[in-house]
Amino acid sequence: MQFRDQWKHDTTMGVVKHVYLVVVGCGQRETYENYKLMVEAMVNSRGVEKTLWHGTTRKCSVGEPGVTELCRTQNCGVCGIVRTSFSLAYYKKNTGWGRFGRGLYTSEVSSKAASYSKSLKNSPLTAMFLATVVIGRTQTLHRNSPNRIRPKHGYNSVHGQPGGAGKLNYEEYVVYTDDAIVPSYLVMYE
């Protein structure tokens, strides 16, 4: 499974217990697909999409066996993402900063996303999303750029890579518009 194969940290690998398909609303899907078509036309390519991991905070019991009703807690990242997809409005709520500025962060490395996943309920389970992301033409960065609000002109995303003075240990992708990302699966692991 992608979760296991992409666990790169030296930490104990989580064990996947449940995987839920996330069905986004028609409007969200249409907005995402329109953005993808625009980026494909811009880069003259159809290979603009990646499936990437995103860690966030879960403040309720959603994802536990038999619990599928979303909570209304304002800062429950899991329920917010399932309900309305990803939103830049919540940038820095989980981490307090962004290495490459105000964006939505994902990674091919499941253990990197896991380092941002937190369950604040008394539960052995932790949540993480597998998201579909339009990365388009990526600007590669090796140094921190925390004041960034978009990639350089002509690019659609930032690809942070290890090396350089940025102290990044594992790669990550950053998109700067809500339209570029939708949740695909909610993965519960312990």
C-alpha positions as CSV (number, residue, x, y, z in Angstrom):
1,M,0.0,0.0,0.0
2,Q,1.1,3.5,-0.7
3,F,1.0,4.4,3.0
4,R,3.6,1.7,3.9
5,D,5.8,2.2,0.9
6,Q,6.1,5.9,1.4
7,W,6.9,5.9,5.1
8,K,10.4,7.2,5.2
9,H,11.0,8.5,8.7
10,D,12.7,6.4,11.3
11,T,9.6,6.5,13.5
12,T,7.4,3.5,14.1
13,M,5.2,3.1,11.0
14,G,1.5,3.4,11.6
15,V,-0.8,0.5,10.9
16,V,-3.8,1.4,8.6
17,K,-7.1,0.4,10.3
18,H,-9.7,2.0,8.1
19,V,-9.8,3.8,4.7
20,Y,-12.8,6.0,3.8
21,L,-13.6,7.4,0.4
22,V,-14.2,11.1,0.5
23,V,-16.9,12.3,-1.8
24,V,-16.6,16.0,-2.5
25,G,-19.6,18.1,-3.5
26,C,-20.4,18.6,-7.2
27,G,-19.4,22.3,-7.0
28,Q,-16.0,21.5,-5.4
29,R,-15.3,18.7,-8.0
30,E,-16.3,21.0,-10.9
31,T,-14.0,23.9,-9.6
32,Y,-11.2,21.4,-9.2
33,E,-11.7,19.9,-12.7
34,N,-11.9,23.4,-14.3
35,Y,-8.7,24.4,-12.5
36,K,-7.0,21.2,-13.7
37,L,-8.1,21.8,-17.3
38,M,-6.7,25.4,-17.1
39,V,-3.3,24.2,-15.8
40,E,-3.2,21.4,-18.5
41,A,-3.7,24.0,-21.2
42,M,-1.1,26.3,-19.6
43,V,1.6,23.6,-19.4
44,N,0.4,21.8,-22.6
45,S,0.4,18.5,-20.7
46,R,-2.1,16.1,-19.1
47,G,0.2,14.9,-16.4
48,V,-0.4,17.8,-13.9
49,E,-1.9,15.8,-11.1
50,K,-0.4,13.8,-8.1
51,T,-1.8,11.8,-5.3
52,L,-0.2,13.2,-2.1
53,W,-0.6,12.9,1.7
54,H,-1.8,15.7,4.0
55,G,-1.8,15.5,7.8
56,T,-4.2,17.6,10.0
57,T,-5.9,17.7,13.4
58,R,-8.9,15.6,14.4
59,K,-10.8,16.9,17.4
60,C,-13.7,14.4,17.4
61,S,-14.4,10.7,16.9
62,V,-15.1,10.8,13.1
63,G,-13.3,7.9,11.5
64,E,-13.6,5.6,14.5
65,P,-15.5,2.4,13.8
66,G,-19.1,3.3,13.1
67,V,-18.6,7.0,13.4
68,T,-19.2,8.9,10.2
69,E,-21.1,12.0,11.3
70,L,-18.9,15.1,11.0
71,C,-18.6,17.3,14.0
72,R,-19.2,21.1,14.0
73,T,-16.0,22.0,16.0
74,Q,-14.5,24.9,14.1
75,N,-10.9,23.8,14.3
76,C,-11.4,20.1,13.5
77,G,-9.3,19.8,10.4
78,V,-10.6,16.4,9.4
79,C,-14.3,17.4,9.5
80,G,-13.6,20.7,7.8
81,I,-11.7,19.1,4.9
82,V,-14.4,16.4,4.4
83,R,-17.2,19.0,4.6
84,T,-15.8,21.7,2.4
85,S,-12.4,20.5,1.0
86,F,-9.1,22.3,1.7
87,S,-9.1,26.0,2.5
88,L,-6.2,28.5,2.7
89,A,-8.3,30.2,5.4
90,Y,-6.9,27.6,7.8
91,Y,-3.3,28.1,6.9
92,K,-1.0,27.9,9.9
93,K,-3.8,26.7,12.3
94,N,-2.0,23.3,12.8
95,T,1.6,24.3,12.4
96,G,2.0,28.0,13.2
97,W,4.1,28.6,10.1
98,G,4.8,27.6,6.5
99,R,8.2,26.9,5.1
100,F,7.1,28.0,1.7
101,G,4.5,30.6,2.7
102,R,0.8,30.7,2.7
103,G,-0.3,27.5,0.9
104,L,-1.7,24.0,1.2
105,Y,1.0,21.5,2.0
106,T,1.2,17.8,0.9
107,S,3.9,15.2,0.5
108,E,4.6,11.9,-1.3
109,V,6.1,10.8,2.1
110,S,3.3,9.5,4.3
111,S,5.4,9.8,7.4
112,K,6.0,13.5,6.8
113,A,2.2,14.0,6.7
114,A,1.9,11.9,9.8
115,S,4.1,14.3,11.6
116,Y,1.4,16.9,11.2
117,S,-1.5,14.6,12.0
118,K,-2.9,14.9,15.5
119,S,-5.8,13.3,17.3
120,L,-6.9,15.4,20.2
121,K,-9.5,12.9,21.4
122,N,-8.6,10.0,23.6
123,S,-8.1,7.6,20.7
124,P,-5.4,5.2,19.4
125,L,-6.4,6.3,15.8
126,T,-4.9,9.1,13.9
127,A,-6.2,10.6,10.6
128,M,-4.5,11.5,7.4
129,F,-5.8,12.4,3.9
130,L,-4.7,11.1,0.6
131,A,-5.5,14.1,-1.7
132,T,-5.5,14.6,-5.4
133,V,-3.5,17.7,-6.2
134,V,-3.0,19.7,-9.4
135,I,0.8,20.5,-9.2
136,G,1.2,21.5,-12.8
137,R,4.6,23.1,-13.5
138,T,6.5,23.0,-10.2
139,Q,9.0,25.6,-9.0
140,T,11.7,23.7,-7.1
141,L,13.0,25.3,-3.9
142,H,15.7,24.2,-1.4
143,R,15.5,27.2,0.9
144,N,12.8,28.5,3.2
145,S,10.6,31.1,1.7
146,P,8.0,31.8,4.5
147,N,6.6,35.0,3.1
148,R,5.7,33.5,-0.3
149,I,2.0,33.8,-1.4
150,R,2.4,32.1,-4.8
151,P,5.0,30.3,-6.9
152,K,7.1,32.3,-9.4
153,H,5.3,33.5,-12.5
154,G,4.8,30.6,-14.9
155,Y,4.6,28.0,-12.2
156,N,1.5,26.4,-10.5
157,S,3.1,25.0,-7.3
158,V,6.2,24.8,-5.2
159,H,8.2,21.6,-4.8
160,G,10.3,21.8,-1.7
161,Q,13.3,19.5,-1.9
162,P,15.8,18.5,0.8
163,G,19.2,20.1,0.6
164,G,20.4,23.7,0.9
165,A,20.0,25.9,3.9
166,G,16.2,25.2,4.4
167,K,16.7,22.2,6.6
168,L,14.0,20.3,4.8
169,N,14.4,16.6,5.4
170,Y,11.6,15.2,3.1
171,E,10.1,16.7,0.0
172,E,6.8,18.5,0.0
173,Y,4.4,20.2,-2.5
174,V,2.7,23.5,-1.9
175,V,-0.3,24.8,-3.9
176,Y,-1.6,28.4,-3.4
177,T,-5.2,28.0,-4.3
178,D,-8.1,26.0,-2.8
179,D,-9.0,25.0,-6.4
180,A,-5.9,22.9,-6.8
181,I,-6.6,20.2,-4.2
182,V,-9.4,17.8,-3.2
183,P,-9.5,15.1,-0.5
184,S,-9.8,11.6,-2.0
185,Y,-9.4,9.2,1.0
186,L,-9.4,9.6,4.8
187,V,-6.9,7.1,6.2
188,M,-7.2,6.1,9.8
189,Y,-4.1,4.5,11.4
190,E,-2.7,3.7,14.8
